[in-house]
């Protein structure tokens, strides 16, 4: 079973790449969205993603309980999780044990039958943030990305819309 992690910076083209990879598998694709439309700007971003994907996707909104959602949608088309870094932010904001949740996801992925394409942001390439919360988040994202990359069959890094195969 394919487990594909696609990482990159903001607006690098990673979501478009993930959509293309997900559509390459047979069956109706499932879009597992971790974002919450809490303001007008995020509502517009979500609408842009939906319009680009089209109506042939099954949409699931899953801000926190990612593993149960993947288990519940297993056995059908490929699932696209967009994105892990928003999921991590949601977990941290909800004061959940993000390390436990990430490890549970990594353990669950190889047991799934249907392909999973996961999108994440590479947030650690810039300067060290000036506040403790941002540093904790940056460090957590780096750890999460390493754990999920290790559990993945393939890893791609997208820069300027161009994918580079890492694994």
Sine and cosine of phi, psi and omega as CSV:
sin_phi,cos_phi,sin_psi,cos_psi,sin_omega,cos_omega
0.00,0.00,0.69,-0.72,-0.05,-1.00
-0.99,0.17,0.76,-0.65,0.16,-0.99
-0.82,-0.57,0.92,-0.38,-0.10,-0.99
-0.86,-0.50,0.83,-0.56,0.07,-1.00
-0.96,-0.27,0.79,-0.62,0.04,-1.00
-0.86,-0.50,0.87,-0.50,-0.04,-1.00
-0.85,-0.53,0.24,-0.97,0.01,-1.00
0.28,-0.96,-0.02,-1.00,0.01,-1.00
-1.00,0.10,0.03,-1.00,0.03,-1.00
-0.88,0.47,0.71,-0.70,0.04,-1.00
0.85,0.53,0.51,0.86,0.00,-1.00
-0.99,0.13,-0.28,0.96,-0.07,-1.00
0.97,-0.24,0.16,0.99,-0.07,-1.00
-0.92,0.39,-0.60,0.80,0.02,-1.00
-0.92,0.39,-0.68,0.74,0.06,-1.00
-0.88,0.48,-0.68,0.73,0.02,-1.00
-0.88,0.47,-0.69,0.72,0.00,-1.00
-0.90,0.43,-0.63,0.77,0.04,-1.00
-0.88,0.47,-0.70,0.72,0.01,-1.00
-0.89,0.45,-0.69,0.72,0.01,-1.00
-0.90,0.43,-0.64,0.77,-0.01,-1.00
-0.92,0.40,-0.68,0.73,0.00,-1.00
-0.90,0.43,-0.37,0.93,-0.03,-1.00
-0.94,0.34,-0.28,0.96,0.02,-1.00
-1.00,0.02,0.47,-0.88,0.02,-1.00
-0.94,0.34,0.36,-0.93,0.04,-1.00
1.00,-0.06,0.17,-0.99,0.01,-1.00
-0.98,0.21,0.82,-0.57,-0.04,-1.00
-0.95,0.30,0.51,-0.86,0.02,-1.00
-0.90,-0.43,0.82,-0.58,0.02,-1.00
-0.98,-0.18,0.91,-0.41,0.00,-1.00
-0.98,-0.19,0.97,-0.22,-0.08,-1.00
-1.00,-0.07,0.79,-0.61,0.02,-1.00
-0.99,-0.14,-0.19,0.98,-0.02,-1.00
-0.97,0.25,0.50,-0.87,0.12,-0.99
-0.90,-0.44,0.69,-0.73,-0.02,-1.00
-0.99,0.12,0.97,0.25,-0.09,-1.00
-1.00,0.02,-0.20,0.98,0.04,-1.00
-0.52,-0.85,0.13,-0.99,-0.08,-1.00
-0.90,0.44,-0.61,0.79,-0.01,-1.00
-0.91,0.42,-0.68,0.74,0.02,-1.00
-0.94,0.34,-0.58,0.81,0.08,-1.00
-0.86,0.51,-0.65,0.76,0.01,-1.00
-0.92,0.40,-0.64,0.76,0.04,-1.00
-0.89,0.46,-0.69,0.72,0.00,-1.00
-0.90,0.44,-0.67,0.74,0.02,-1.00
-0.89,0.46,-0.63,0.77,0.03,-1.00
-0.89,0.46,-0.71,0.71,0.03,-1.00
-0.89,0.46,-0.70,0.72,-0.01,-1.00
-0.89,0.46,-0.69,0.73,-0.01,-1.00
-0.90,0.44,-0.65,0.76,0.00,-1.00
-0.91,0.41,-0.64,0.76,-0.03,-1.00
-0.94,0.35,-0.62,0.78,-0.08,-1.00
1.00,-0.03,-0.01,-1.00,-0.15,-0.99
-1.00,0.00,-0.03,1.00,-0.08,-1.00
-0.99,0.10,0.05,1.00,0.03,-1.00
-1.00,-0.08,0.54,-0.84,0.21,-0.98
-1.00,-0.01,0.83,-0.55,-0.03,-1.00
-0.99,-0.15,0.70,-0.71,0.12,-0.99
-0.77,-0.64,0.78,-0.63,0.06,-1.00
-0.98,-0.18,0.90,-0.45,-0.14,-0.99
-0.67,-0.74,0.99,0.13,-0.03,-1.00
-0.95,0.32,-0.43,0.91,-0.09,-1.00
-0.77,-0.63,-0.78,0.63,-0.20,-0.98
-1.00,0.01,0.94,0.34,-0.12,-0.99
-0.94,0.34,-0.72,0.69,-0.03,-1.00
-0.87,0.49,-0.75,0.66,0.05,-1.00
-0.86,0.52,-0.58,0.82,0.02,-1.00
-0.92,0.38,-0.63,0.78,0.03,-1.00
-0.93,0.38,-0.62,0.78,0.04,-1.00
-0.91,0.41,-0.68,0.73,-0.04,-1.00
-0.91,0.40,-0.48,0.88,-0.03,-1.00
-0.99,-0.16,0.11,0.99,-0.05,-1.00
-0.95,0.30,0.54,-0.84,0.05,-1.00
0.99,-0.15,-0.08,1.00,0.04,-1.00
-0.93,-0.37,-0.68,-0.73,0.01,-1.00
-0.96,0.28,0.09,-1.00,0.03,-1.00
-0.90,0.43,0.52,-0.85,0.05,-1.00
-0.95,-0.31,0.67,-0.75,0.10,-0.99
-0.92,-0.39,0.88,-0.48,0.05,-1.00
-0.98,-0.17,0.90,-0.44,-0.02,-1.00
-0.72,-0.70,0.97,-0.26,0.07,1.00
-0.65,-0.76,0.31,-0.95,-0.03,-1.00
-0.92,0.38,-0.55,0.84,-0.03,-1.00
-0.94,0.33,-0.54,0.84,0.13,-0.99
-0.93,0.36,-0.65,0.76,0.07,-1.00
-0.84,0.54,-0.72,0.69,0.03,-1.00
-0.86,0.51,-0.70,0.72,0.04,-1.00
-0.87,0.49,-0.68,0.74,0.04,-1.00
-0.88,0.47,-0.69,0.72,0.02,-1.00
-0.88,0.48,-0.71,0.70,-0.01,-1.00
-0.91,0.42,-0.66,0.75,0.01,-1.00
-0.90,0.44,-0.60,0.80,0.02,-1.00
-0.99,0.15,0.02,1.00,0.00,-1.00
0.85,0.53,0.61,0.79,0.10,-1.00
-1.00,-0.01,0.35,-0.94,-0.01,-1.00
-0.97,0.25,1.00,-0.04,-0.11,-0.99
-0.90,0.44,-0.58,0.82,0.00,-1.00
-0.90,0.44,-0.68,0.73,0.05,-1.00
-0.88,0.47,-0.71,0.71,-0.02,-1.00
-0.89,0.45,-0.68,0.74,0.02,-1.00
-0.91,0.42,-0.70,0.72,0.03,-1.00
-0.90,0.43,-0.59,0.81,0.06,-1.00
-0.91,0.42,-0.64,0.77,0.05,-1.00
-0.90,0.44,-0.73,0.68,0.00,-1.00
-0.87,0.49,-0.60,0.80,0.02,-1.00
-0.95,0.30,-0.56,0.83,-0.04,-1.00
-0.97,0.23,-0.56,0.83,-0.12,-0.99
-0.80,0.60,-0.76,0.65,-0.04,-1.00
-0.92,0.39,-0.29,0.96,-0.02,-1.00
-1.00,0.06,-0.18,0.98,-0.03,-1.00
-0.98,0.20,0.49,-0.87,-0.01,-1.00
-1.00,0.00,-0.64,0.77,-0.06,-1.00
-1.00,0.00,0.52,-0.85,-0.01,-1.00
-0.86,0.51,0.49,-0.87,0.07,-1.00
-0.75,-0.66,0.78,-0.62,0.11,-0.99
-0.92,-0.40,0.83,-0.56,-0.06,-1.00
-0.90,-0.43,0.69,-0.72,0.04,-1.00
-0.95,-0.31,0.68,-0.74,0.07,-1.00
-0.58,-0.81,0.36,-0.93,0.05,-1.00
-0.99,-0.15,0.61,-0.79,0.12,-0.99
-1.00,-0.06,0.98,-0.19,-0.13,-0.99
-0.99,-0.17,-0.10,0.99,-0.12,-0.99
-0.99,-0.12,0.30,0.95,-0.06,-1.00
-1.00,-0.02,-0.13,0.99,-0.05,-1.00
-0.99,-0.17,-0.34,-0.94,0.00,-1.00
-0.95,0.30,0.32,-0.95,0.05,-1.00
-0.93,0.36,0.80,-0.61,0.00,-1.00
-0.86,0.50,0.42,-0.91,-0.08,-1.00
-1.00,0.02,0.04,1.00,0.01,-1.00
-0.71,-0.71,0.40,-0.92,-0.12,-0.99
-0.90,0.44,-0.65,0.76,-0.01,-1.00
-0.89,0.46,-0.72,0.69,0.00,-1.00
-0.90,0.44,-0.60,0.80,0.05,-1.00
-0.92,0.38,-0.65,0.76,0.05,-1.00
-0.88,0.47,-0.69,0.73,0.01,-1.00
-0.91,0.43,-0.73,0.69,0.01,-1.00
-0.85,0.53,-0.71,0.70,0.01,-1.00
-0.91,0.42,-0.68,0.73,0.02,-1.00
-0.89,0.46,-0.66,0.75,0.02,-1.00
-0.89,0.45,-0.66,0.75,0.04,-1.00
-0.89,0.46,-0.68,0.74,0.03,-1.00
-0.91,0.42,-0.73,0.69,0.01,-1.00
-0.85,0.53,-0.73,0.68,-0.03,-1.00
-0.88,0.48,-0.61,0.79,0.04,-1.00
-0.91,0.42,-0.69,0.72,-0.03,-1.00
-0.90,0.43,-0.71,0.70,-0.03,-1.00
-0.96,0.29,-0.57,0.82,0.08,-1.00
-0.88,0.47,-0.64,0.77,0.01,-1.00
-0.91,0.42,-0.52,0.85,-0.01,-1.00
-1.00,0.09,-0.14,0.99,-0.08,-1.00
-1.00,-0.03,0.50,-0.87,0.11,-0.99
-0.98,0.19,-0.56,0.83,-0.02,-1.00
-0.71,-0.70,0.56,-0.83,0.09,-1.00
-0.70,-0.72,0.76,-0.65,0.07,-1.00
-0.84,-0.54,0.57,-0.82,0.09,-1.00
-0.91,-0.42,0.84,-0.54,-0.05,-1.00
-0.96,-0.26,0.80,-0.60,0.04,-1.00
-0.76,-0.65,0.80,-0.59,0.03,-1.00
0.79,0.62,0.61,0.79,0.02,-1.00
0.98,0.18,0.03,1.00,-0.04,-1.00
-0.94,-0.33,0.85,-0.53,0.00,-1.00
-0.99,0.13,0.63,-0.78,0.12,-0.99
-0.86,-0.52,0.82,-0.57,-0.02,-1.00
-0.98,0.21,0.83,-0.56,0.03,-1.00
-0.98,-0.21,-0.54,0.84,-0.04,-1.00
-0.58,-0.82,0.00,0.00,0.00,0.00
